[in-house]
Amino acid sequence: MASSTLKDKIFRSFDFSTSFTKYYSSNGLNVYKLSDNQFVVDSQEGREIACYPQIVGEKFESLNYRLAKKFVDFLGNESLFSEKILMQHVLRASLGYKVYDALKEKGISFINSWSRPLYKYVSFRKHVERELTMTYDEPQTLPSGEYVVLKPDTEATGNTSLFVLENLFKKCLQSGCRIKKVVFYGFISSKAIKVLDEYLRRNKAEGIYYAIENITPLAENGYDMPLYGLDESRYEKDGIKVRLSASVPEEILDKMIDCYYPGMDQPGDWSERQVRLFDGKEWKDVDPKVHAERSLSVLEKLREISKDEIWYDQVHENIYNKIKDDLLKILSMT
């Protein structure tokens, strides 16, 4: 738990929204409610994933799997599986959240829809005003009926999901089926919720959002999703220091302050943290050094612009040193 001095310093400097109520608690999973359709899912696994970009590969996937099993138990408690479930996979990120594996283990039946949207140029940390194309989409038709869509994915701007959902709704219309609800799970920004909710309401469907650890702000680049800290991409653009802060239950913030480095993107380069990636056609091994090198570069930039801030503390410096050392170990692997 964070010291009261550090917590007070950060609370005075950043405008967090902490108006949550405890909704559910079981087996190491806590769910907090912000509104009728916005929730935060908290666990030790989720906090480690969000705070430690050096967690990659098998450990990363194991943490996600353990969290997904708890989340699936929660959804069962919510009677979600009495509905006809369609899982919408957005490749390559979706499978990393491990909800697919958790449902399979539970023997829960569902239908899969696989989509691979792709930006037309390199997308790392640049998710603003770019054109998408669909490179893979299966199946072409769906069985008739009324569906609840379960969509595990990282929702930053929401633009990729809009592209995929428009395709899915069109497919359903042509197949004679209907989508009544879309359940989102993963790291989710407040901007994405607004964009997606507006779209779903226009299409007479309900959106429910289960964000891991917090509902994040979104950086200038439309990519970084911090818990709190300076917007490094905005500073790089025009030299202005903008403070970002999440909607987060105070209990979670207390636990994360001691391990989170301010400004770091919590999901990180999600695909590059996995062991292998499926693009709809084949599996490809992931080189963890790609994510480690990118994370180290961002970490160094954030320290340079944050170290003289009034809220910056020795705790932050300790976290910086730990993350840097671990990332360098990954980069030194043969």
Helices and strands as residue ranges (DSSP letters): H 4-13, E 21-26, E 29-35, E 38-42, H 44-51, H 57-77, G 80-82, E 85-90, G 94-97, H 99-106, E 111-119, E 132-138, E 145-152, H 159-175, E 177-189, H 190-202, E 206-216, E 228-230, H 232-238, E 243-245, H 250-256, G 270-273, E 276-278, E 283-285, H 288-306, H 314-331
